[in-house]
Amino acid sequence: MVPGKTAAVPENEEETGVEVQEALPLPSFVGVRWVPDSDCEQCTACGVLFTLVRRRHHCRNCGRIFCSRCSANSLPLPELGYDKKVRYCYNF
């Protein structure tokens, strides 16, 4: 702060009435290699070709690419930073 100047923003909870929380940690993707879409033309599990209609889906656990049928499971993966349900493959 500059001497003689007042702060433009409140400095603590008493001034704002709002509880300050620490930032949540970013997800840890240690060990998960996210396969780029351009590196995969077919489902890793069943081999079906991807098209404009048949989309690619990344497994949040392994990072590989699957069709919707082979990655229809969902569950939280808190060890990877996903507290809400996310898509994962049947190979999990």
Buried (B, 14 or more C-beta within 10 A) or exposed (E): EEEEEEEEEEEEEEEEEEEEEEEEEEBEEEEBEEBEEEEBEBBBBEEBEBEEEEEBBBBBBBBBBBBEEBBEBEBEBEEBBBEEEBBBBEEE
